[in-house]
Amino acid sequence: MRVTILAAVLVAGLAACGPSAQTPAAQSQSPSPTSTAPTSGSDKQKPAVDVKLTMQGKPGLGLLAATNQGKAPITFQGWPKLAFTNPANQPAAIPVEQKLVPGEGPSITLQPGQTAFAGVQFDVDDANSFAINEMTAELPGLVPAKVQFIGTDGQPIADLGKLKVSEAKVGTLQPVTQGVLVFD
């Protein structure tokens, strides 16, 4: 009888304590909330940014367009950082010069669905050129995004291996396209 009373007192005591008295095994089985904080240890924002580079009529000239596909506004200023890989998916040592084209880059806040632009110019097809497999663009304060290349015909370029680059120039990010493709 003492065991029954003691068991009843323990059950009643646990019930009175509520959910915080659950055993660790029971707590680990409950779903945990999804974290939106960066998990890489960096303080960079991680919104969904879609980046396209549409090639223009002049060889090696392209319009970079970065669209906020996230659910929150993002703010940045300056140049996108470009990086390349070769056909073996190794980093390609292609120098990138930052140009003040069309001028000082303003602070830009992109609402979801809005786009910022920058001009990109490649020096192509010379003896020091590298075939590329992929290019990424890192907007200031954000994580790098793979760039989708679009040809002058408006179609995606599937095989970038034909594009050989020795160096690149990139202009400042702008809220409009006016002037971003005028390199000296």
C-alpha positions as CSV (number, residue, x, y, z in Angstrom):
1,M,0.0,0.0,0.0
2,R,2.9,2.4,0.7
3,V,4.2,1.8,-2.8
4,T,0.9,2.6,-4.3
5,I,0.5,5.8,-2.3
6,L,4.1,6.8,-3.1
7,A,3.6,6.1,-6.8
8,A,0.4,8.2,-6.8
9,V,2.2,11.1,-5.0
10,L,5.0,11.0,-7.5
11,V,2.6,11.0,-10.5
12,A,0.6,13.8,-9.0
13,G,3.8,15.8,-8.3
14,L,5.0,15.4,-11.9
15,A,1.7,16.4,-13.3
16,A,1.6,19.5,-11.2
17,C,5.1,20.5,-12.4
18,G,3.8,20.6,-16.0
19,P,5.7,20.0,-19.2
20,S,9.0,21.3,-17.8
21,A,9.3,18.1,-15.8
22,Q,9.5,15.9,-18.8
23,T,12.4,13.6,-19.1
24,P,15.2,14.5,-21.4
25,A,14.1,11.7,-23.8
26,A,10.6,13.2,-24.0
27,Q,12.0,16.7,-24.6
28,S,14.2,15.5,-27.5
29,Q,11.3,13.9,-29.3
30,S,9.3,17.1,-29.5
31,P,10.0,19.2,-32.7
32,S,12.4,22.0,-32.3
33,P,11.8,25.4,-33.7
34,T,13.5,26.2,-37.0
35,S,16.3,28.7,-36.6
36,T,16.7,31.5,-39.2
37,A,20.1,32.5,-37.8
38,P,23.2,31.9,-39.8
39,T,24.7,28.5,-39.0
40,S,28.1,28.9,-40.6
41,G,29.4,31.1,-37.7
42,S,29.5,34.2,-39.9
43,D,27.3,37.3,-39.6
44,K,26.4,37.4,-43.2
45,Q,22.7,37.5,-44.2
46,K,21.4,34.5,-46.1
47,P,18.4,35.5,-48.2
48,A,17.6,33.9,-51.5
49,V,19.3,36.0,-54.1
50,D,19.1,35.1,-57.8
51,V,22.0,36.3,-59.9
52,K,22.1,36.4,-63.7
53,L,24.7,37.8,-66.1
54,T,23.2,38.7,-69.4
55,M,25.8,39.0,-72.1
56,Q,25.5,42.1,-74.3
57,G,26.4,42.7,-78.0
58,K,30.0,43.7,-77.3
59,P,32.2,40.6,-76.6
60,G,32.9,40.1,-72.9
61,L,30.4,42.7,-71.7
62,G,27.6,41.6,-69.4
63,L,24.8,43.1,-67.2
64,L,24.8,41.5,-63.7
65,A,21.3,41.4,-62.1
66,A,20.8,40.4,-58.5
67,T,17.2,39.8,-57.4
68,N,16.1,39.5,-53.8
69,Q,14.0,36.2,-53.7
70,G,13.9,36.2,-50.0
71,K,11.0,37.3,-47.8
72,A,12.8,40.2,-46.1
73,P,14.5,43.3,-47.4
74,I,18.3,43.2,-47.8
75,T,20.7,46.2,-47.8
76,F,24.2,46.5,-49.2
77,Q,26.6,48.9,-50.9
78,G,29.6,48.6,-53.1
79,W,30.7,45.9,-55.6
80,P,29.8,42.3,-56.0
81,K,32.8,40.1,-55.4
82,L,33.3,37.7,-58.4
83,A,34.9,34.3,-58.2
84,F,35.5,31.7,-60.9
85,T,36.1,28.0,-61.1
86,N,37.7,26.1,-64.0
87,P,36.3,23.0,-65.7
88,A,37.9,20.9,-63.0
89,N,35.8,22.8,-60.4
90,Q,39.0,24.3,-58.9
91,P,39.3,28.1,-58.2
92,A,40.5,30.0,-61.3
93,A,43.0,32.8,-60.6
94,I,41.2,35.4,-62.6
95,P,41.9,39.0,-61.3
96,V,38.8,41.2,-60.9
97,E,39.2,45.0,-60.9
98,Q,36.6,47.1,-59.1
99,K,35.6,50.1,-61.1
100,L,33.6,53.2,-60.1
101,V,31.1,52.6,-62.9
102,P,28.8,54.4,-63.2
103,G,30.0,56.1,-60.0
104,E,30.0,55.7,-56.3
105,G,27.6,52.9,-55.4
106,P,24.7,54.0,-53.2
107,S,23.3,52.1,-50.2
108,I,20.7,49.9,-51.8
109,T,17.8,48.2,-50.0
110,L,16.1,45.6,-52.1
111,Q,12.6,44.6,-51.1
112,P,11.6,41.0,-52.0
113,G,11.4,40.8,-55.8
114,Q,13.5,43.9,-56.5
115,T,16.8,43.8,-58.5
116,A,20.2,45.6,-58.3
117,F,22.6,45.8,-61.3
118,A,26.3,46.0,-62.0
119,G,28.3,46.0,-65.2
120,V,30.8,43.2,-65.8
121,Q,33.5,43.2,-68.5
122,F,35.7,40.3,-69.3
123,D,39.0,40.2,-71.2
124,V,38.5,37.1,-73.3
125,D,40.3,34.8,-75.8
126,D,43.9,35.9,-75.3
127,A,46.9,33.7,-74.5
128,N,46.4,34.1,-70.7
129,S,42.7,33.2,-70.6
130,F,41.2,30.5,-68.5
131,A,38.2,28.4,-69.4
132,I,35.6,28.8,-66.7
133,N,33.0,26.4,-65.4
134,E,31.2,28.6,-63.0
135,M,31.1,32.2,-61.6
136,T,29.8,33.3,-58.2
137,A,28.9,36.8,-57.1
138,E,28.9,37.8,-53.5
139,L,27.0,40.9,-52.7
140,P,28.4,42.9,-49.8
141,G,27.4,41.2,-46.6
142,L,25.7,38.3,-48.3
143,V,26.8,34.8,-49.1
144,P,28.0,34.0,-52.7
145,A,25.4,33.0,-55.2
146,K,26.0,31.0,-58.4
147,V,25.6,33.2,-61.5
148,Q,23.5,32.0,-64.4
149,F,24.9,33.2,-67.7
150,I,22.4,34.4,-70.3
151,G,23.4,34.7,-74.0
152,T,22.7,37.7,-76.3
153,D,19.8,35.5,-77.6
154,G,18.1,35.5,-74.2
155,Q,18.8,31.8,-73.6
156,P,20.8,30.4,-70.7
157,I,24.4,29.5,-71.6
158,A,24.8,25.8,-70.6
159,D,28.5,25.3,-71.4
160,L,30.7,28.1,-70.0
161,G,33.8,26.1,-70.9
162,K,33.8,28.0,-74.3
163,L,34.1,31.3,-72.4
164,K,37.8,32.0,-71.8
165,V,38.6,34.8,-69.3
166,S,41.9,36.4,-68.4
167,E,40.6,39.2,-66.2
168,A,37.4,40.9,-65.3
169,K,36.2,44.4,-64.3
170,V,33.1,45.0,-62.2
171,G,31.2,48.2,-61.6
172,T,29.4,49.2,-58.4
173,L,25.9,47.9,-57.6
174,Q,23.2,50.3,-58.7
175,P,19.4,50.3,-58.2
176,V,18.9,51.0,-62.0
177,T,20.7,49.8,-65.2
178,Q,21.4,53.3,-66.5
179,G,25.2,53.7,-67.1
180,V,26.3,50.4,-65.5
181,L,27.7,49.1,-68.9
182,V,30.0,52.1,-69.7
183,F,33.5,51.0,-69.1
184,D,36.5,53.1,-70.2
